[in-house]
Amino acid sequence: MAVMGVVLVVFLVLAFETEVSMAVTCTPTELSPCVTAITSGKPPSKLCCTKIKQQKPCLCQYIKNPNLKKFVTSPNAKKVSSTCGVPIPKC
């Protein structure tokens, strides 16, 4: 599991930043507080939920990125998203 977390962080760091409407900067590294919850299945922290809510307009962009999709749409990511009240969009 530690390797998966490291891989996720590497992909997030390598992903580029882009602007989305409503002045949200799509930065996958903003979701780093969620790495433990996504990789381990543990409940997300309040900070994780805050970051997912902030990055909600960017989720489709992350899903369309082949390097990030598996981390946004994995069963644990869906559980984290659901717990935080942010449904995974259908893009």
SULMO-V275395 format. One record per run of one state. SS is the DSSP state (@ for helix, = for strand, . for the rest). FROM is the first residue (numbers start at 1). TO is the last residue. If there is no record, write none. Layout:
BEGIN
{{SS,FROM,TO} {SS,FROM,TO}}
END
This chain:
BEGIN
{{.,1,1} {@,2,14} {.,15,17} {=,18,20} {.,21,23} {=,24,26} {.,27,27} {@,28,40} {.,41,45} {@,46,64} {.,65,68} {@,69,72} {.,73,74} {@,75,83} {.,84,91}}
END
